[in-house]
Protein backbone atom coordinates (compact mmCIF):
# COMPACT_ATOMS: atom_id res chain seq x y z
CA UNK A 1 0.00 0.00 0.00
CA UNK A 2 1.21 3.57 -0.63
CA UNK A 3 2.96 5.37 2.19
CA UNK A 4 0.91 7.89 4.11
CA UNK A 5 1.13 11.37 2.57
CA UNK A 6 3.92 13.46 4.05
CA UNK A 7 3.72 17.24 4.03
CA UNK A 8 6.78 19.10 2.81
CA UNK A 9 6.57 21.05 6.06
CA UNK A 10 7.83 17.89 7.80
CA UNK A 11 11.14 18.21 5.95
CA UNK A 12 13.40 20.79 7.62
CA UNK A 13 15.48 21.49 4.50
CA UNK A 14 15.81 20.88 0.76
CA UNK A 15 16.60 17.64 -1.05
CA UNK A 16 19.45 17.74 -3.56
CA UNK A 17 20.10 14.95 -6.06
CA UNK A 18 23.62 14.24 -7.29
CA UNK A 19 23.09 13.68 -11.04
CA UNK A 20 26.69 13.82 -12.23
CA UNK A 21 26.63 10.13 -13.18
CA UNK A 22 23.64 10.71 -15.47
CA UNK A 23 25.57 13.36 -17.41
CA UNK A 24 28.66 11.14 -17.52
CA UNK A 25 26.55 8.28 -18.83
CA UNK A 26 24.94 10.50 -21.45
CA UNK A 27 28.31 11.39 -22.95
CA UNK A 28 28.80 8.02 -24.60
CA UNK A 29 25.42 6.26 -24.44
CA UNK A 30 22.19 6.76 -26.37
CA UNK A 31 19.81 4.67 -24.25
CA UNK A 32 19.45 4.61 -20.43
CA UNK A 33 20.19 1.50 -18.41
CA UNK A 34 18.05 0.37 -15.49
CA UNK A 35 20.05 2.43 -12.99
CA UNK A 36 19.44 5.69 -14.84
CA UNK A 37 15.75 4.86 -15.23
CA UNK A 38 15.27 4.10 -11.54
CA UNK A 39 17.13 7.22 -10.39
CA UNK A 40 15.21 9.52 -12.70
CA UNK A 41 11.81 8.06 -11.83
CA UNK A 42 12.42 8.54 -8.11
CA UNK A 43 13.65 12.09 -8.68
CA UNK A 44 10.60 12.91 -10.77
CA UNK A 45 8.30 11.33 -8.18
CA UNK A 46 9.95 13.32 -5.39
CA UNK A 47 9.32 16.56 -7.30
CA UNK A 48 5.64 15.60 -7.69
CA UNK A 49 5.00 15.10 -3.97
CA UNK A 50 2.87 17.85 -2.35
CA UNK A 51 4.93 20.97 -1.74
CA UNK A 52 8.21 19.41 -2.91
CA UNK A 53 8.67 20.90 -6.37
CA UNK A 54 10.47 23.99 -5.04
CA UNK A 55 12.35 22.01 -2.42
CA UNK A 56 14.19 19.68 -4.80
CA UNK A 57 17.42 20.64 -6.55
CA UNK A 58 20.09 18.96 -8.68
CA UNK A 59 23.86 18.88 -8.37
CA UNK A 60 26.84 18.15 -10.55
CA UNK A 61 30.51 17.96 -9.65
CA UNK A 62 32.92 20.80 -10.23
CA UNK A 63 35.59 20.12 -12.84
CA UNK A 64 38.14 19.24 -10.15
CA UNK A 65 35.61 16.96 -8.40
CA UNK A 66 36.05 18.65 -5.03
CA UNK A 67 32.74 20.51 -4.78
CA UNK A 68 29.14 20.41 -5.98
CA UNK A 69 27.63 22.96 -8.34
CA UNK A 70 23.94 23.50 -9.02
CA UNK A 71 22.38 22.35 -12.29
CA UNK A 72 18.87 23.24 -13.39
CA UNK A 73 15.96 20.84 -13.41
CA UNK A 74 15.46 21.68 -17.10
CA UNK A 75 18.96 20.42 -18.01
CA UNK A 76 18.34 17.11 -16.27
CA UNK A 77 14.95 16.70 -17.96
CA UNK A 78 16.41 17.52 -21.37
CA UNK A 79 19.18 14.95 -21.03
CA UNK A 80 16.85 12.19 -19.92
CA UNK A 81 14.41 13.05 -22.69
CA UNK A 82 17.22 12.68 -25.20
CA UNK A 83 18.16 9.27 -23.79
CA UNK A 84 14.59 7.98 -23.90
CA UNK A 85 13.37 9.66 -27.09
CA UNK A 86 12.79 7.86 -30.36
CA UNK A 87 15.70 5.86 -31.69
CA UNK A 88 18.47 7.71 -33.43
CA UNK A 89 20.85 6.57 -36.12
CA UNK A 90 22.05 3.04 -35.38
CA UNK A 91 19.45 2.49 -32.67
CA UNK A 92 16.84 -0.21 -33.10
CA UNK A 93 19.27 -2.10 -35.36
CA UNK A 94 18.11 -5.65 -36.05
CA UNK A 95 20.68 -8.44 -36.34
CA UNK A 96 19.75 -11.94 -37.41
CA UNK A 97 21.06 -14.67 -39.63
CA UNK A 98 19.75 -17.32 -42.01
CA UNK A 99 20.25 -15.27 -45.13
CA UNK A 100 20.46 -18.46 -47.15
CA UNK A 101 23.64 -17.25 -48.84
CA UNK A 102 27.31 -18.09 -48.27
CA UNK A 103 29.23 -15.14 -49.68
CA UNK A 104 32.46 -15.99 -51.44
CA UNK A 105 35.59 -15.06 -49.49
CA UNK A 106 37.32 -11.85 -50.47
CA UNK A 107 40.54 -11.89 -52.49
CA UNK A 108 42.57 -11.09 -49.38
CA UNK A 109 40.94 -13.95 -47.46
CA UNK A 110 41.60 -16.35 -50.35
CA UNK A 111 45.28 -15.42 -50.22
CA UNK A 112 45.32 -15.89 -46.43
CA UNK A 113 43.76 -19.35 -46.79
CA UNK A 114 46.83 -20.45 -48.81
CA UNK A 115 49.17 -19.72 -45.91
CA UNK A 116 50.45 -22.49 -43.66
CA UNK A 117 48.34 -23.09 -40.56
CA UNK A 118 51.23 -22.04 -38.30
CA UNK A 119 51.11 -18.61 -39.96
CA UNK A 120 47.42 -18.32 -40.83
CA UNK A 121 46.03 -18.92 -37.32
CA UNK A 122 48.15 -16.36 -35.43
CA UNK A 123 47.63 -13.92 -38.29
CA UNK A 124 43.86 -14.27 -37.89
CA UNK A 125 44.17 -13.74 -34.15
CA UNK A 126 46.32 -10.67 -34.72
CA UNK A 127 43.71 -9.21 -37.07
CA UNK A 128 40.92 -9.91 -34.56
CA UNK A 129 42.88 -8.31 -31.73
CA UNK A 130 43.72 -5.30 -33.87
CA UNK A 131 40.03 -4.92 -34.67
CA UNK A 132 39.27 -4.90 -30.94
CA UNK A 133 42.00 -2.30 -30.39
CA UNK A 134 40.49 -0.11 -33.09
CA UNK A 135 37.05 -0.38 -31.48
CA UNK A 136 38.47 0.59 -28.09
CA UNK A 137 40.46 3.41 -29.65
CA UNK A 138 37.32 4.70 -31.35
CA UNK A 139 35.46 4.63 -28.02
CA UNK A 140 38.37 6.45 -26.37
CA UNK A 141 38.33 9.16 -29.02
CA UNK A 142 34.55 9.58 -28.71
CA UNK A 143 34.80 9.81 -24.95
CA UNK A 144 37.65 12.31 -25.13
CA UNK A 145 35.78 14.49 -27.62
CA UNK A 146 32.64 14.35 -25.48
CA UNK A 147 34.64 15.40 -22.41
CA UNK A 148 36.27 18.24 -24.33
CA UNK A 149 32.93 19.47 -25.66
CA UNK A 150 31.40 19.36 -22.20
CA UNK A 151 34.30 21.32 -20.69
CA UNK A 152 34.01 23.89 -23.48
CA UNK A 153 30.26 24.24 -22.97
CA UNK A 154 30.78 24.75 -19.25
CA UNK A 155 33.44 27.38 -19.94
CA UNK A 156 31.27 29.20 -22.48
CA UNK A 157 28.28 29.13 -20.13
CA UNK A 158 30.32 30.73 -17.38
CA UNK A 159 30.83 29.46 -13.84
CA UNK A 160 27.95 27.53 -12.32
CA UNK A 161 26.45 28.49 -9.02
CA UNK A 162 28.43 26.90 -6.21
CA UNK A 163 26.40 24.69 -3.92
CA UNK A 164 26.08 26.30 -0.49
CA UNK A 165 23.51 24.24 1.38
CA UNK A 166 21.59 25.18 4.48
CA UNK A 167 21.80 23.11 7.62
CA UNK A 168 19.39 20.15 7.48
CA UNK A 169 19.47 19.98 3.69
CA UNK A 170 19.86 16.46 2.32
CA UNK A 171 21.92 15.09 -0.57
CA UNK A 172 20.79 11.89 -2.30
CA UNK A 173 22.83 9.79 -4.73
CA UNK A 174 20.46 7.44 -6.53
CA UNK A 175 22.51 6.46 -9.56
CA UNK A 176 26.07 5.21 -10.07
CA UNK A 177 28.59 7.76 -8.72
CA UNK A 178 31.39 5.17 -8.56
CA UNK A 179 33.57 7.03 -11.05
CA UNK A 180 34.49 9.59 -8.37
CA UNK A 181 37.46 8.05 -6.51
CA UNK A 182 37.16 10.38 -3.48
CA UNK A 183 33.39 10.53 -3.23
CA UNK A 184 33.41 10.02 0.53
CA UNK A 185 35.71 13.03 0.93
CA UNK A 186 33.39 15.15 -1.24
CA UNK A 187 30.33 14.16 0.79
CA UNK A 188 32.03 14.61 4.16
CA UNK A 189 32.99 18.17 3.23
CA UNK A 190 29.31 19.09 3.12
CA UNK A 191 28.32 16.94 6.08
CA UNK A 192 30.96 18.37 8.37
CA UNK A 193 30.92 21.98 7.19
CA UNK A 194 27.22 22.53 6.56
CA UNK A 195 25.47 19.80 8.55
CA UNK A 196 23.74 18.16 5.56
CA UNK A 197 22.62 14.54 5.62
CA UNK A 198 23.58 12.13 2.88
CA UNK A 199 21.64 9.17 1.55
CA UNK A 200 22.93 6.55 -0.91
CA UNK A 201 20.79 4.16 -2.95
CA UNK A 202 22.58 0.84 -3.55
CA UNK A 203 21.38 -1.08 -6.60
CA UNK A 204 23.61 -4.11 -6.10
CA UNK A 205 27.10 -5.13 -4.97
CA UNK A 206 27.62 -7.73 -7.69
CA UNK A 207 31.30 -6.77 -8.31
CA UNK A 208 32.02 -7.91 -4.75
CA UNK A 209 29.80 -10.99 -4.79
CA UNK A 210 30.76 -12.27 -8.24
CA UNK A 211 33.96 -10.58 -9.48
CA UNK A 212 34.22 -13.16 -12.28
CA UNK A 213 31.36 -11.41 -14.09
CA UNK A 214 33.11 -8.02 -14.18
CA UNK A 215 35.99 -6.44 -16.10
CA UNK A 216 39.39 -6.87 -14.49
CA UNK A 217 40.04 -4.28 -11.81
CA UNK A 218 36.42 -3.22 -11.29
CA UNK A 219 35.83 -5.27 -8.11
CA UNK A 220 38.87 -3.70 -6.45
CA UNK A 221 37.81 -0.18 -7.46
CA UNK A 222 34.21 -0.79 -6.39
CA UNK A 223 35.21 -2.17 -2.98
CA UNK A 224 37.49 0.78 -2.33
CA UNK A 225 34.73 3.19 -3.35
CA UNK A 226 32.15 1.55 -1.10
CA UNK A 227 34.56 1.32 1.84
CA UNK A 228 35.23 5.07 1.64
CA UNK A 229 31.64 6.14 0.89
CA UNK A 230 29.54 4.04 3.27
CA UNK A 231 31.00 5.72 6.40
CA UNK A 232 29.85 9.06 4.98
CA UNK A 233 26.24 7.84 4.66
CA UNK A 234 23.63 8.97 7.17
CA UNK A 235 21.17 6.63 5.46
CA UNK A 236 21.67 3.73 3.07
CA UNK A 237 18.79 2.61 0.87
CA UNK A 238 18.58 -0.52 -1.26
CA UNK A 239 16.41 -1.38 -4.24
CA UNK A 240 15.44 -4.77 -2.80
CA UNK A 241 15.58 -6.95 0.27
CA UNK A 242 18.11 -9.16 -1.52
CA UNK A 243 20.49 -6.22 -2.02
CA UNK A 244 19.95 -5.13 1.57
CA UNK A 245 20.90 -8.62 2.81
CA UNK A 246 24.00 -8.68 0.59
CA UNK A 247 25.12 -5.26 1.78
CA UNK A 248 24.62 -5.94 5.48
CA UNK A 249 26.38 -9.31 5.21
CA UNK A 250 29.50 -7.91 3.56
CA UNK A 251 29.52 -4.69 5.60
CA UNK A 252 28.34 -5.70 9.09
CA UNK A 253 28.28 -2.15 10.44
CA UNK A 254 25.86 -0.95 7.75
CA UNK A 255 22.09 -0.89 8.17
CA UNK A 256 20.12 -0.39 4.96
CA UNK A 257 16.45 0.26 4.27
CA UNK A 258 14.94 -1.42 1.24
CA UNK A 259 12.43 0.68 -0.65
CA UNK A 260 9.57 -0.44 -2.86
CA UNK A 261 10.52 -0.16 -6.48
CA UNK A 262 8.03 1.38 -8.85
CA UNK A 263 6.84 -0.13 -12.09
CA UNK A 264 8.01 1.47 -15.30
CA UNK A 265 5.12 3.09 -17.11
CA UNK A 266 4.32 1.98 -20.61
CA UNK A 267 5.43 4.23 -23.42
CA UNK A 268 2.98 6.51 -25.16
CA UNK A 269 2.34 5.82 -28.84
CA UNK A 270 4.30 7.74 -31.44
CA UNK A 271 3.51 7.69 -35.12
CA UNK A 272 7.19 8.10 -36.07
CA UNK A 273 8.26 4.82 -34.42
CA UNK A 274 6.71 1.93 -36.32
CA UNK A 275 6.70 -1.50 -34.65
CA UNK A 276 9.14 -4.13 -35.75
CA UNK A 277 7.73 -6.88 -37.94
CA UNK A 278 8.48 -10.47 -36.91
CA UNK A 279 8.03 -13.35 -39.31
CA UNK A 280 6.93 -15.74 -36.54
CA UNK A 281 5.70 -15.60 -32.93
CA UNK A 282 8.49 -14.73 -30.52
CA UNK A 283 9.67 -14.86 -26.92
CA UNK A 284 11.32 -11.67 -25.65
CA UNK A 285 14.37 -11.23 -23.42
CA UNK A 286 15.40 -7.69 -22.44
CA UNK A 287 18.76 -6.85 -20.87
CA UNK A 288 22.34 -5.85 -21.59
CA UNK A 289 24.24 -8.66 -23.30
CA UNK A 290 26.81 -9.53 -20.65
CA UNK A 291 27.96 -12.75 -19.05
CA UNK A 292 25.98 -12.21 -15.82
CA UNK A 293 22.71 -11.98 -17.74
CA UNK A 294 23.20 -15.62 -18.82
CA UNK A 295 22.10 -15.27 -22.44
CA UNK A 296 24.19 -18.33 -23.25
CA UNK A 297 21.60 -20.41 -21.41
CA UNK A 298 18.97 -19.05 -23.80
CA UNK A 299 21.18 -19.96 -26.75
CA UNK A 300 21.53 -23.52 -25.42
CA UNK A 301 17.83 -23.65 -24.54
CA UNK A 302 16.74 -22.73 -28.05
CA UNK A 303 19.22 -25.11 -29.62
CA UNK A 304 17.81 -27.91 -27.46
CA UNK A 305 14.23 -26.99 -28.36
CA UNK A 306 15.10 -27.03 -32.05
CA UNK A 307 16.76 -30.44 -31.64
CA UNK A 308 13.82 -32.03 -29.84
CA UNK A 309 10.87 -30.39 -31.65
CA UNK A 310 9.84 -29.38 -35.14
CA UNK A 311 11.32 -26.07 -36.19
CA UNK A 312 7.92 -24.67 -37.17
CA UNK A 313 6.72 -25.18 -33.58
CA UNK A 314 9.53 -23.12 -32.04
CA UNK A 315 9.05 -19.34 -31.74
CA UNK A 316 11.70 -16.76 -32.48
CA UNK A 317 13.95 -15.69 -29.61
CA UNK A 318 14.26 -11.90 -29.60
CA UNK A 319 17.12 -10.45 -27.54
CA UNK A 320 16.94 -6.72 -26.81
CA UNK A 321 20.05 -4.99 -25.51
CA UNK A 322 23.59 -3.99 -26.35
CA UNK A 323 26.83 -5.95 -25.89
CA UNK A 324 28.34 -5.23 -22.48
CA UNK A 325 30.85 -6.82 -20.14
CA UNK A 326 32.47 -10.09 -21.29
CA UNK A 327 29.96 -10.66 -24.08
CA UNK A 328 32.49 -11.79 -26.69
CA UNK A 329 31.73 -15.49 -26.24
CA UNK A 330 27.98 -14.96 -26.69
CA UNK A 331 28.39 -12.72 -29.73
CA UNK A 332 30.84 -15.19 -31.30
CA UNK A 333 28.42 -18.10 -30.86
CA UNK A 334 25.55 -16.08 -32.31
CA UNK A 335 27.57 -15.12 -35.37
CA UNK A 336 29.12 -18.57 -35.88
CA UNK A 337 25.72 -20.26 -35.70
CA UNK A 338 24.18 -17.72 -38.09
CA UNK A 339 22.05 -16.53 -35.14
CA UNK A 340 20.98 -20.13 -34.62
CA UNK A 341 19.92 -20.40 -38.26
CA UNK A 342 17.77 -17.31 -37.94
CA UNK A 343 15.85 -18.37 -34.83
CA UNK A 344 17.55 -15.64 -32.78
CA UNK A 345 17.06 -11.94 -33.46
CA UNK A 346 19.12 -9.26 -31.73
CA UNK A 347 17.73 -5.72 -31.51
CA UNK A 348 20.18 -3.06 -30.39
CA UNK A 349 19.03 0.00 -28.41
CA UNK A 350 15.35 0.28 -29.41
CA UNK A 351 13.43 3.38 -28.42
CA UNK A 352 11.05 3.18 -25.48
CA UNK A 353 8.09 3.11 -27.85
CA UNK A 354 9.51 0.27 -29.90
CA UNK A 355 10.42 -1.65 -26.74
CA UNK A 356 6.85 -1.24 -25.54
CA UNK A 357 5.63 -2.67 -28.86
CA UNK A 358 7.99 -5.63 -28.54
CA UNK A 359 6.71 -6.38 -25.04
CA UNK A 360 3.06 -6.17 -26.06
CA UNK A 361 3.40 -8.48 -29.04
CA UNK A 362 5.55 -11.16 -27.37
CA UNK A 363 4.18 -14.57 -26.40
CA UNK A 364 5.91 -14.17 -23.03
CA UNK A 365 9.26 -12.96 -21.70
CA UNK A 366 12.29 -14.67 -20.19
CA UNK A 367 14.96 -13.30 -17.80
CA UNK A 368 17.74 -15.90 -17.30
CA UNK A 369 20.16 -13.77 -15.27
CA UNK A 370 22.49 -15.38 -12.73
CA UNK A 371 21.91 -12.46 -10.36
CA UNK A 372 20.07 -9.13 -10.22
CA UNK A 373 19.83 -6.42 -7.58
CA UNK A 374 16.23 -5.93 -8.69
CA UNK A 375 14.68 -6.94 -12.03
CA UNK A 376 13.03 -4.21 -14.10
CA UNK A 377 12.41 -6.53 -17.11
CA UNK A 378 10.25 -8.73 -14.87
CA UNK A 379 7.96 -5.92 -13.73
CA UNK A 380 8.03 -4.38 -17.22
CA UNK A 381 6.67 -7.67 -18.53
CA UNK A 382 4.02 -8.12 -15.83
CA UNK A 383 2.63 -4.59 -16.12
CA UNK A 384 1.89 -5.35 -19.79
CA UNK A 385 0.09 -8.55 -18.85
CA UNK A 386 2.87 -10.80 -20.14
CA UNK A 387 3.94 -13.95 -18.34
CA UNK A 388 7.61 -13.85 -17.32
CA UNK A 389 9.84 -16.90 -17.01
CA UNK A 390 12.67 -15.72 -14.73
CA UNK A 391 15.68 -16.97 -12.84
CA UNK A 392 15.22 -17.66 -9.15
CA UNK A 393 18.35 -15.73 -8.11
CA UNK A 394 18.89 -12.37 -6.44
CA UNK A 395 15.86 -10.10 -6.33
CA UNK A 396 14.11 -11.57 -9.37
CA UNK A 397 11.70 -13.51 -7.16
CA UNK A 398 10.82 -10.25 -5.35
CA UNK A 399 10.22 -8.52 -8.67
CA UNK A 400 7.98 -11.39 -9.80
CA UNK A 401 5.50 -10.85 -6.94
CA UNK A 402 4.49 -14.50 -7.04
CA UNK A 403 3.29 -14.18 -10.64
CA UNK A 404 6.45 -15.12 -12.53
CA UNK A 405 7.60 -18.67 -13.31
CA UNK A 406 11.07 -19.26 -11.83
CA UNK A 407 13.85 -21.67 -12.75
CA UNK A 408 17.44 -22.45 -11.76
CA UNK A 409 19.71 -20.47 -14.13
CA UNK A 410 22.45 -23.10 -13.73
CA UNK A 411 20.13 -25.91 -14.83
CA UNK A 412 19.22 -26.19 -18.51
CA UNK A 413 16.87 -29.08 -17.83
CA UNK A 414 14.96 -27.04 -15.27
CA UNK A 415 14.59 -24.22 -17.78
CA UNK A 416 13.34 -26.71 -20.36
CA UNK A 417 10.83 -28.15 -17.92
CA UNK A 418 9.47 -24.67 -17.13
CA UNK A 419 9.30 -23.36 -20.69
CA UNK A 420 7.69 -26.36 -22.40
CA UNK A 421 4.21 -25.87 -20.84
CA UNK A 422 4.28 -22.24 -22.02
CA UNK A 423 5.17 -23.30 -25.55
CA UNK A 424 3.21 -26.52 -25.97
CA UNK A 425 0.56 -26.63 -23.22
CA UNK A 426 -2.82 -26.18 -24.85
CA UNK A 427 -4.14 -23.63 -22.34
CA UNK A 428 -1.24 -23.04 -19.92
CA UNK A 429 0.01 -19.75 -21.35
CA UNK A 430 -3.51 -18.33 -21.74
CA UNK A 431 -4.42 -19.22 -18.15
CA UNK A 432 -1.21 -17.76 -16.74
CA UNK A 433 -1.63 -14.60 -18.81
CA UNK A 434 -5.13 -14.14 -17.41
CA UNK A 435 -3.73 -14.51 -13.89
CA UNK A 436 -1.06 -11.87 -14.51
CA UNK A 437 -3.62 -9.47 -15.99
CA UNK A 438 -5.95 -9.98 -13.04
CA UNK A 439 -3.52 -10.07 -10.12
CA UNK A 440 -0.51 -7.88 -10.92
CA UNK A 441 -0.53 -4.68 -8.88
CA UNK A 442 1.82 -1.97 -10.17
CA UNK A 443 3.65 0.19 -7.66
CA UNK A 444 3.81 3.95 -8.13
CA UNK A 445 7.23 5.56 -7.99
CA UNK A 446 5.97 8.07 -5.44
CA UNK A 447 5.94 5.18 -2.95
CA UNK A 448 9.73 4.95 -3.20
CA UNK A 449 10.07 8.74 -3.07
CA UNK A 450 7.73 8.91 -0.08
CA UNK A 451 9.60 6.23 1.84
CA UNK A 452 12.94 7.94 1.19
CA UNK A 453 11.54 11.30 2.25
CA UNK A 454 10.11 9.90 5.48
CA UNK A 455 13.45 8.30 6.31
CA UNK A 456 15.30 11.53 5.56
CA UNK A 457 12.97 13.44 7.88
CA UNK A 458 13.64 11.02 10.71
CA UNK A 459 17.39 11.01 10.02
CA UNK A 460 17.60 14.80 9.88
CA UNK A 461 15.80 15.13 13.21
CA UNK A 462 18.45 12.90 14.83
CA UNK A 463 21.40 14.98 13.57
CA UNK A 464 22.14 18.28 15.25
CA UNK A 465 23.19 21.13 12.97
CA UNK A 466 26.89 21.95 12.85
CA UNK A 467 27.60 25.61 13.54
C-alpha positions, 0 to 999 in steps of 0.5 A, spaced: 500 500 500 502 507 498 505 510 504 501 515 508 502 522 505 507 526 508 507 534 508 513 538 505 513 542 512 515 535 515 522 536 511 526 541 515 530 542 508 531 541 501 533 535 497 538 535 492 540 529 487 547 528 485 546 527 477 553 527 475 553 520 473 547 521 469 551 526 465 557 522 464 553 516 462 549 521 457 556 522 454 557 516 450 550 512 451 544 513 447 539 509 451 538 509 459 540 502 463 536 500 469 540 504 474 538 511 470 531 509 469 530 508 476 534 514 479 530 519 474 523 516 476 524 517 483 527 524 482 521 525 478 516 522 483 519 526 489 518 533 485 511 531 484 509 530 492 505 535 495 509 541 496 516 538 494 517 541 487 520 547 489 524 544 495 528 539 490 534 541 486 540 537 482 547 537 483 553 536 478 561 535 480 565 541 479 571 540 474 576 538 479 571 533 483 572 537 489 565 541 490 558 540 488 555 545 483 547 547 481 544 544 475 537 546 473 531 541 473 530 543 465 537 540 463 536 534 467 529 533 464 532 535 457 538 529 457 533 524 460 528 526 454 534 525 449 536 518 452 529 515 452 526 519 445 525 515 439 531 511 436 536 515 433 541 513 427 544 506 429 538 504 434 533 499 433 538 495 429 536 488 427 541 483 427 539 476 425 542 470 420 539 465 415 540 469 409 540 463 405 547 465 402 554 463 403 558 469 400 564 468 397 571 469 401 574 476 399 581 476 395 585 477 401 581 472 405 583 467 399 590 469 399 590 468 407 587 461 406 593 459 402 598 460 408 600 455 412 596 453 418 602 455 423 602 462 420 594 463 418 592 462 425 596 467 429 595 472 423 587 471 424 588 472 431 592 478 430 587 481 425 581 480 430 585 483 436 587 489 432 580 490 430 578 490 438 583 495 439 580 499 433 574 499 437 576 501 443 580 506 440 574 509 437 570 509 443 576 512 447 576 518 441 569 519 442 569 519 450 575 524 449 571 528 444 565 528 449 569 530 455 572 536 451 565 538 448 562 538 455 568 542 458 568 547 453 560 548 454 561 549 461 566 554 460 562 558 455 556 558 459 560 561 465 561 558 472 555 555 475 552 556 481 556 553 487 552 549 492 552 552 499 547 548 502 543 550 508 543 546 515 538 540 514 538 539 507 539 532 504 543 530 498 541 523 495 545 519 490 540 514 486 545 512 480 552 510 479 557 515 482 562 510 482 567 514 477 568 519 483 574 516 486 574 520 493 566 521 493 566 520 501 571 526 501 566 530 497 560 528 501 564 529 508 565 536 506 558 538 506 556 533 512 561 536 516 561 543 514 554 545 513 550 539 517 547 536 511 545 529 511 547 524 505 543 518 503 545 513 498 541 508 494 545 501 492 542 497 486 547 491 487 554 489 490 555 484 484 562 486 483 564 484 490 559 478 490 561 475 483 567 478 481 568 473 475 562 477 471 566 483 471 571 487 467 578 486 471 580 491 476 572 493 477 571 489 483 577 492 487 575 499 485 568 498 487 570 495 494 574 501 495 569 506 493 564 503 497 569 502 503 570 510 503 563 512 501 559 508 506 562 511 512 559 518 509 552 515 509 547 517 514 542 513 510 543 507 506 537 505 501 537 498 497 532 497 491 530 490 494 531 486 500 536 481 496 540 487 495 539 489 503 541 482 505 547 482 501 550 489 503 549 488 510 552 481 510 558 484 507 559 490 511 556 488 518 556 495 520 551 498 515 544 498 516 540 499 509 532 500 508 529 497 502 524 501 498 519 499 494 521 499 487 516 502 482 513 499 475 516 502 469 510 506 465 508 503 458 510 508 453 505 513 449 504 511 442 508 515 437 507 515 429 514 516 427 516 509 431 513 503 427 513 497 430 518 491 428 515 486 424 516 479 426 516 473 421 513 468 426 511 468 434 516 470 438 519 470 446 522 476 448 528 477 453 530 484 455 537 486 458 544 488 456 548 482 453 553 480 458 555 474 461 551 475 468 545 476 464 546 468 462 544 469 455 548 463 453 543 459 457 537 461 452 542 460 446 543 452 449 535 452 450 533 454 443 538 449 440 535 444 445 528 446 443 530 445 435 533 439 436 527 435 440 521 439 436 519 441 429 522 447 427 515 450 425 513 449 432 519 453 435 518 461 436 523 466 435 527 468 440 528 476 440 534 479 444 533 486 446 540 490 448 547 492 447 553 488 448 556 489 455 561 486 459 564 479 457 559 478 451 564 476 446 563 469 447 555 470 446 556 474 440 561 469 437 556 463 438 551 467 435 555 469 429 558 462 428 551 459 428 548 464 423 544 466 429 541 459 430 539 459 423 535 465 424 531 463 430 535 468 434 534 476 433 538 481 436 535 488 436 540 493 439 538 499 443 530 500 441 526 506 443 522 506 449 516 506 444 519 500 440 520 496 446 513 497 448 511 494 442 515 488 442 513 487 449 506 487 447 506 483 441 511 477 445 508 470 447 511 471 453 518 474 456 524 470 459 529 473 464 535 468 465 540 472 469 544 469 474 543 475 479 540 481 479 539 487 484 532 488 482 529 486 475 526 491 471 524 486 465 520 482 470 515 488 472 516 491 465 513 484 462 508 483 468 505 490 467 503 489 460 500 482 462 505 478 459 507 472 463 515 472 465 519 466 465 525 468 470 531 466 474 530 464 481 536 468 483 537 475 487 531 479 487 528 476 481 523 472 485 521 479 489 520 482 482 515 477 480 510 478 486 508 470 485 506 471 478 512 469 474 515 462 473 522 461 476 527 456 474 534 455 476 539 459 471 544 453 472 540 448 470 538 447 462 533 441 464 529 445 469 529 451 464 526 446 459 521 443 464 518 450 465 518 453 458 515 447 455 508 448 458 508 455 455 510 453 448 506 446 448 501 446 453 494 447 450 491 452 455 497 453 460 500 460 457 492 463 456 491 461 463 497 464 466 496 470 462 489 471 465 492 470 472 497 476 470 492 481 468 488 480 473 492 479 479 498 484 478 498 490 482 503 496 479 507 500 484 507 507 483 514 511 484 511 516 489 511 510 494 519 509 493 520 517 493 515 517 499 519 512 503 525 515 502 523 522 504 520 519 510 526 516 512 530 523 511 525 526 515 527 522 521 534 522 520 535 529 519 531 530 526 536 525 529 542 529 527 544 536 530 546 542 525 553 543 525 555 551 527 
